[in-house]
Amino acid sequence: MPDKLDWDDAEDIAILLANKFPDIDPLSLRFTQLHQWVTELDEFGGDPSASSEGKLEHIQMAWYDEFNDRRDQVPGDAGPLL
């Protein structure tokens, strides 16, 4: 992970948001809330005014993937039996 994250680091930002807000469904957020949470991350060093709807959507979808991956994991589950 880079020292400071920018708007193009969607996957890294998504992991941080999933860790910070594990029970939040990212699709329930407005982009204004998502923007605020991203810019408040200690690891974020980007220009807050450099965001765009497309960049926020990319972060939101990466977080949604992470959210679903974590929700689908069952403790102690080693995966499918072969």
N, CA, C and O atoms as a GROMACS GRO file, in nm:
protein
  328
    1MET      N    1   0.085  -0.118   0.000
    1MET     CA    2   0.000   0.000   0.000
    1MET      C    3   0.090   0.124   0.000
    1MET      O    4   0.186   0.131   0.076
    2PRO      N    5   0.058   0.221  -0.084
    2PRO     CA    6   0.138   0.343  -0.088
    2PRO      C    7   0.135   0.416   0.046
    2PRO      O    8   0.047   0.394   0.129
    3ASP      N    9   0.233   0.504   0.066
    3ASP     CA   10   0.242   0.581   0.191
    3ASP      C   11   0.116   0.663   0.213
    3ASP      O   12   0.057   0.660   0.321
    4LYS      N   13   0.074   0.737   0.112
    4LYS     CA   14  -0.051   0.814   0.116
    4LYS      C   15  -0.136   0.777  -0.004
    4LYS      O   16  -0.085   0.768  -0.116
    5LEU      N   17  -0.262   0.755   0.019
    5LEU     CA   18  -0.353   0.713  -0.087
    5LEU      C   19  -0.414   0.832  -0.159
    5LEU      O   20  -0.427   0.941  -0.103
    6ASP      N   21  -0.451   0.809  -0.285
    6ASP     CA   22  -0.515   0.909  -0.369
    6ASP      C   23  -0.644   0.848  -0.425
    6ASP      O   24  -0.673   0.730  -0.400
    7TRP      N   25  -0.719   0.925  -0.498
    7TRP     CA   26  -0.848   0.880  -0.550
    7TRP      C   27  -0.838   0.758  -0.640
    7TRP      O   28  -0.935   0.684  -0.654
    8ASP      N   29  -0.723   0.735  -0.700
    8ASP     CA   30  -0.707   0.621  -0.790
    8ASP      C   31  -0.674   0.491  -0.717
    8ASP      O   32  -0.663   0.386  -0.781
    9ASP      N   33  -0.657   0.495  -0.586
    9ASP     CA   34  -0.624   0.377  -0.507
    9ASP      C   35  -0.751   0.314  -0.449
    9ASP      O   36  -0.761   0.290  -0.328
   10ALA      N   37  -0.847   0.287  -0.536
   10ALA     CA   38  -0.981   0.243  -0.493
   10ALA      C   39  -0.977   0.116  -0.408
   10ALA      O   40  -1.046   0.109  -0.306
   11GLU      N   41  -0.900   0.017  -0.448
   11GLU     CA   42  -0.900  -0.109  -0.374
   11GLU      C   43  -0.842  -0.092  -0.234
   11GLU      O   44  -0.896  -0.146  -0.137
   12ASP      N   45  -0.734  -0.017  -0.222
   12ASP     CA   46  -0.674   0.006  -0.090
   12ASP      C   47  -0.768   0.088  -0.002
   12ASP      O   48  -0.782   0.058   0.117
   13ILE      N   49  -0.830   0.189  -0.058
   13ILE     CA   50  -0.926   0.269   0.017
   13ILE      C   51  -1.044   0.182   0.060
   13ILE      O   52  -1.091   0.194   0.173
   14ALA      N   53  -1.090   0.095  -0.028
   14ALA     CA   54  -1.203   0.006   0.003
   14ALA      C   55  -1.171  -0.084   0.122
   14ALA      O   56  -1.256  -0.105   0.208
   15ILE      N   57  -1.051  -0.137   0.127
   15ILE     CA   58  -1.012  -0.224   0.239
   15ILE      C   59  -1.012  -0.145   0.369
   15ILE      O   60  -1.060  -0.194   0.472
   16LEU      N   61  -0.958  -0.024   0.365
   16LEU     CA   62  -0.956   0.059   0.486
   16LEU      C   63  -1.098   0.092   0.533
   16LEU      O   64  -1.126   0.087   0.652
   17LEU      N   65  -1.185   0.126   0.440
   17LEU     CA   66  -1.323   0.158   0.477
   17LEU      C   67  -1.395   0.035   0.530
   17LEU      O   68  -1.473   0.045   0.625
   18ALA      N   69  -1.370  -0.081   0.471
   18ALA     CA   70  -1.432  -0.206   0.519
   18ALA      C   71  -1.385  -0.239   0.660
   18ALA      O   72  -1.462  -0.291   0.740
   19ASN      N   73  -1.260  -0.209   0.690
   19ASN     CA   74  -1.208  -0.231   0.826
   19ASN      C   75  -1.269  -0.133   0.925
   19ASN      O   76  -1.302  -0.170   1.038
   20LYS      N   77  -1.285  -0.008   0.882
   20LYS     CA   78  -1.335   0.096   0.972
   20LYS      C   79  -1.486   0.088   0.992
   20LYS      O   80  -1.536   0.119   1.100
   21PHE      N   81  -1.557   0.047   0.888
   21PHE     CA   82  -1.704   0.041   0.894
   21PHE      C   83  -1.752  -0.098   0.849
   21PHE      O   84  -1.815  -0.109   0.744
   22PRO      N   85  -1.723  -0.202   0.926
   22PRO     CA   86  -1.750  -0.340   0.880
   22PRO      C   87  -1.897  -0.373   0.860
   22PRO      O   88  -1.930  -0.465   0.785
   23ASP      N   89  -1.986  -0.301   0.926
   23ASP     CA   90  -2.129  -0.333   0.916
   23ASP      C   91  -2.206  -0.244   0.820
   23ASP      O   92  -2.328  -0.257   0.807
   24ILE      N   93  -2.136  -0.154   0.752
   24ILE     CA   94  -2.202  -0.062   0.660
   24ILE      C   95  -2.204  -0.122   0.519
   24ILE      O   96  -2.100  -0.161   0.466
   25ASP      N   97  -2.322  -0.127   0.461
   25ASP     CA   98  -2.334  -0.166   0.320
   25ASP      C   99  -2.298  -0.042   0.238
   25ASP      O  100  -2.369   0.058   0.243
   26PRO      N  101  -2.190  -0.047   0.162
   26PRO     CA  102  -2.145   0.071   0.087
   26PRO      C  103  -2.250   0.125  -0.010
   26PRO      O  104  -2.247   0.244  -0.042
   27LEU      N  105  -2.340   0.041  -0.057
   27LEU     CA  106  -2.441   0.088  -0.150
   27LEU      C  107  -2.549   0.171  -0.081
   27LEU      O  108  -2.632   0.233  -0.148
   28SER      N  109  -2.549   0.172   0.051
   28SER     CA  110  -2.646   0.253   0.124
   28SER      C  111  -2.599   0.397   0.144
   28SER      O  112  -2.674   0.481   0.194
   29LEU      N  113  -2.475   0.426   0.104
   29LEU     CA  114  -2.418   0.559   0.125
   29LEU      C  115  -2.442   0.652   0.006
   29LEU      O  116  -2.445   0.609  -0.109
   30ARG      N  117  -2.458   0.778   0.038
   30ARG     CA  118  -2.455   0.881  -0.066
   30ARG      C  119  -2.309   0.913  -0.095
   30ARG      O  120  -2.222   0.894  -0.010
   31PHE      N  121  -2.284   0.961  -0.214
   31PHE     CA  122  -2.146   0.994  -0.251
   31PHE      C  123  -2.089   1.104  -0.160
   31PHE      O  124  -1.968   1.108  -0.137
   32THR      N  125  -2.173   1.193  -0.110
   32THR     CA  126  -2.123   1.298  -0.021
   32THR      C  127  -2.068   1.238   0.108
   32THR      O  128  -1.965   1.283   0.159
   33GLN      N  129  -2.135   1.135   0.162
   33GLN     CA  130  -2.086   1.068   0.282
   33GLN      C  131  -1.960   0.989   0.253
   33GLN      O  132  -1.864   0.992   0.330
   34LEU      N  133  -1.959   0.918   0.140
   34LEU     CA  134  -1.841   0.841   0.101
   34LEU      C  135  -1.721   0.935   0.085
   34LEU      O  136  -1.612   0.904   0.132
   35HIS      N  137  -1.741   1.047   0.019
   35HIS     CA  138  -1.634   1.146   0.000
   35HIS      C  139  -1.578   1.190   0.135
   35HIS      O  140  -1.457   1.196   0.153
   36GLN      N  141  -1.666   1.220   0.228
   36GLN     CA  142  -1.622   1.263   0.361
   36GLN      C  143  -1.539   1.156   0.430
   36GLN      O  144  -1.432   1.184   0.484
   37TRP      N  145  -1.589   1.031   0.427
   37TRP     CA  146  -1.518   0.923   0.495
   37TRP      C  147  -1.382   0.896   0.431
   37TRP      O  148  -1.285   0.869   0.502
   38VAL      N  149  -1.374   0.903   0.299
   38VAL     CA  150  -1.245   0.881   0.231
   38VAL      C  151  -1.146   0.990   0.273
   38VAL      O  152  -1.033   0.960   0.310
   39THR      N  153  -1.190   1.114   0.267
   39THR     CA  154  -1.096   1.223   0.298
   39THR      C  155  -1.057   1.228   0.445
   39THR      O  156  -0.957   1.289   0.480
   40GLU      N  157  -1.136   1.164   0.532
   40GLU     CA  158  -1.103   1.160   0.674
   40GLU      C  159  -1.009   1.044   0.710
   40GLU      O  160  -0.960   1.038   0.823
   41LEU      N  161  -0.983   0.953   0.618
   41LEU     CA  162  -0.889   0.844   0.645
   41LEU      C  163  -0.749   0.901   0.667
   41LEU      O  164  -0.703   0.986   0.590
   42ASP      N  165  -0.681   0.854   0.771
   42ASP     CA  166  -0.544   0.900   0.798
   42ASP      C  167  -0.451   0.871   0.681
   42ASP      O  168  -0.358   0.947   0.655
   43GLU      N  169  -0.477   0.762   0.611
   43GLU     CA  170  -0.390   0.719   0.501
   43GLU      C  171  -0.416   0.794   0.371
   43GLU      O  172  -0.342   0.779   0.274
   44PHE      N  173  -0.521   0.875   0.368
   44PHE     CA  174  -0.557   0.946   0.245
   44PHE      C  175  -0.483   1.079   0.238
   44PHE      O  176  -0.485   1.158   0.333
   45GLY      N  177  -0.416   1.101   0.126
   45GLY     CA  178  -0.341   1.225   0.108
   45GLY      C  179  -0.379   1.300  -0.017
   45GLY      O  180  -0.311   1.395  -0.056
   46GLY      N  181  -0.487   1.258  -0.082
   46GLY     CA  182  -0.528   1.321  -0.207
   46GLY      C  183  -0.596   1.455  -0.186
   46GLY      O  184  -0.630   1.493  -0.075
   47ASP      N  185  -0.613   1.523  -0.295
   47ASP     CA  186  -0.682   1.652  -0.296
   47ASP      C  187  -0.833   1.626  -0.291
   47ASP      O  188  -0.887   1.564  -0.383
   48PRO      N  189  -0.902   1.671  -0.186
   48PRO     CA  190  -1.046   1.645  -0.176
   48PRO      C  191  -1.125   1.695  -0.298
   48PRO      O  192  -1.228   1.637  -0.332
   49SER      N  193  -1.079   1.801  -0.361
   49SER     CA  194  -1.152   1.856  -0.475
   49SER      C  195  -1.124   1.780  -0.605
   49SER      O  196  -1.184   1.810  -0.708
   50ALA      N  197  -1.034   1.684  -0.601
   50ALA     CA  198  -0.998   1.608  -0.722
   50ALA      C  199  -1.084   1.484  -0.741
   50ALA      O  200  -1.061   1.406  -0.834
   51SER      N  201  -1.182   1.464  -0.655
   51SER     CA  202  -1.269   1.347  -0.671
   51SER      C  203  -1.366   1.371  -0.786
   51SER      O  204  -1.385   1.484  -0.832
   52SER      N  205  -1.426   1.263  -0.830
   52SER     CA  206  -1.529   1.271  -0.932
   52SER      C  207  -1.630   1.161  -0.903
   52SER      O  208  -1.605   1.071  -0.823
   53GLU      N  209  -1.744   1.170  -0.967
   53GLU     CA  210  -1.846   1.067  -0.948
   53GLU      C  211  -1.791   0.930  -0.987
   53GLU      O  212  -1.818   0.831  -0.919
   54GLY      N  213  -1.714   0.924  -1.095
   54GLY     CA  214  -1.657   0.798  -1.140
   54GLY      C  215  -1.559   0.739  -1.039
   54GLY      O  216  -1.559   0.618  -1.016
   55LYS      N  217  -1.475   0.824  -0.979
   55LYS     CA  218  -1.378   0.775  -0.881
   55LYS      C  219  -1.449   0.728  -0.754
   55LYS      O  220  -1.413   0.626  -0.696
   56LEU      N  221  -1.551   0.802  -0.712
   56LEU     CA  222  -1.627   0.760  -0.594
   56LEU      C  223  -1.701   0.629  -0.620
   56LEU      O  224  -1.710   0.543  -0.533
   57GLU      N  225  -1.754   0.616  -0.740
   57GLU     CA  226  -1.824   0.492  -0.775
   57GLU      C  227  -1.727   0.374  -0.776
   57GLU      O  228  -1.761   0.264  -0.732
   58HIS      N  229  -1.607   0.395  -0.826
   58HIS     CA  230  -1.506   0.289  -0.828
   58HIS      C  231  -1.471   0.246  -0.685
   58HIS      O  232  -1.461   0.127  -0.656
   59ILE      N  233  -1.454   0.343  -0.596
   59ILE     CA  234  -1.426   0.312  -0.456
   59ILE      C  235  -1.545   0.238  -0.394
   59ILE      O  236  -1.527   0.138  -0.323
   60GLN      N  237  -1.666   0.287  -0.420
   60GLN     CA  238  -1.786   0.225  -0.365
   60GLN      C  239  -1.799   0.079  -0.409
   60GLN      O  240  -1.831  -0.008  -0.328
   61MET      N  241  -1.776   0.053  -0.536
   61MET     CA  242  -1.790  -0.084  -0.586
   61MET      C  243  -1.678  -0.175  -0.534
   61MET      O  244  -1.702  -0.292  -0.507
   62ALA      N  245  -1.557  -0.122  -0.520
   62ALA     CA  246  -1.448  -0.201  -0.462
   62ALA      C  247  -1.480  -0.234  -0.316
   62ALA      O  248  -1.453  -0.345  -0.270
   63TRP      N  249  -1.536  -0.138  -0.245
   63TRP     CA  250  -1.575  -0.161  -0.105
   63TRP      C  251  -1.689  -0.262  -0.101
   63TRP      O  252  -1.691  -0.350  -0.014
   64TYR      N  253  -1.784  -0.252  -0.192
   64TYR     CA  254  -1.895  -0.347  -0.197
   64TYR      C  255  -1.844  -0.489  -0.221
   64TYR      O  256  -1.894  -0.584  -0.158
   65ASP      N  257  -1.747  -0.506  -0.309
   65ASP     CA  258  -1.686  -0.638  -0.331
   65ASP      C  259  -1.623  -0.689  -0.203
   65ASP      O  260  -1.640  -0.806  -0.166
   66GLU      N  261  -1.549  -0.603  -0.134
   66GLU     CA  262  -1.485  -0.640  -0.008
   66GLU      C  263  -1.590  -0.674   0.097
   66GLU      O  264  -1.576  -0.771   0.171
   67PHE      N  265  -1.695  -0.594   0.104
   67PHE     CA  266  -1.806  -0.615   0.198
   67PHE      C  267  -1.868  -0.753   0.175
   67PHE      O  268  -1.890  -0.828   0.270
   68ASN      N  269  -1.896  -0.788   0.051
   68ASN     CA  270  -1.955  -0.918   0.019
   68ASN      C  271  -1.859  -1.032   0.046
   68ASN      O  272  -1.900  -1.137   0.096
   69ASP      N  273  -1.731  -1.014   0.013
   69ASP     CA  274  -1.632  -1.118   0.041
   69ASP      C  275  -1.627  -1.150   0.190
   69ASP      O  276  -1.622  -1.267   0.229
   70ARG      N  277  -1.628  -1.048   0.271
   70ARG     CA  278  -1.621  -1.068   0.416
   70ARG      C  279  -1.750  -1.128   0.470
   70ARG      O  280  -1.746  -1.211   0.562
   71ARG      N  281  -1.862  -1.088   0.416
   71ARG     CA  282  -1.991  -1.139   0.462
   71ARG      C  283  -2.009  -1.286   0.426
   71ARG      O  284  -2.073  -1.361   0.499
   72ASP      N  285  -1.951  -1.326   0.312
   72ASP     CA  286  -1.964  -1.464   0.266
   72ASP      C  287  -1.871  -1.560   0.337
   72ASP      O  288  -1.890  -1.681   0.330
   73GLN      N  289  -1.770  -1.507   0.406
   73GLN     CA  290  -1.675  -1.593   0.476
   73GLN      C  291  -1.738  -1.647   0.603
   73GLN      O  292  -1.800  -1.574   0.680
   74VAL      N  293  -1.721  -1.776   0.623
   74VAL     CA  294  -1.770  -1.841   0.744
   74VAL      C  295  -1.647  -1.874   0.828
   74VAL      O  296  -1.552  -1.934   0.778
   75PRO      N  297  -1.647  -1.835   0.957
   75PRO     CA  298  -1.531  -1.866   1.042
   75PRO      C  299  -1.499  -2.014   1.040
   75PRO      O  300  -1.586  -2.099   1.058
   76GLY      N  301  -1.373  -2.044   1.017
   76GLY     CA  302  -1.328  -2.182   1.013
   76GLY      C  303  -1.350  -2.249   0.880
   76GLY      O  304  -1.312  -2.366   0.863
   77ASP      N  305  -1.409  -2.182   0.785
   77ASP     CA  306  -1.435  -2.239   0.654
   77ASP      C  307  -1.306  -2.239   0.572
   77ASP      O  308  -1.247  -2.133   0.550
   78ALA      N  309  -1.263  -2.354   0.529
   78ALA     CA  310  -1.141  -2.367   0.451
   78ALA      C  311  -1.168  -2.367   0.303
   78ALA      O  312  -1.076  -2.387   0.223
   79GLY      N  313  -1.291  -2.344   0.264
   79GLY     CA  314  -1.324  -2.344   0.123
   79GLY      C  315  -1.391  -2.474   0.083
   79GLY      O  316  -1.422  -2.556   0.169
   80PRO      N  317  -1.414  -2.492  -0.046
   80PRO     CA  318  -1.483  -2.612  -0.092
   80PRO      C  319  -1.400  -2.738  -0.074
   80PRO      O  320  -1.277  -2.736  -0.086
   81LEU      N  321  -1.469  -2.846  -0.046
   81LEU     CA  322  -1.401  -2.976  -0.036
   81LEU      C  323  -1.384  -3.034  -0.177
   81LEU      O  324  -1.476  -3.030  -0.259
   82LEU      N  325  -1.268  -3.084  -0.202
   82LEU     CA  326  -1.241  -3.144  -0.333
   82LEU      C  327  -1.245  -3.292  -0.327
   82LEU      O  328  -1.224  -3.359  -0.428
   0.00000   0.00000   0.00000
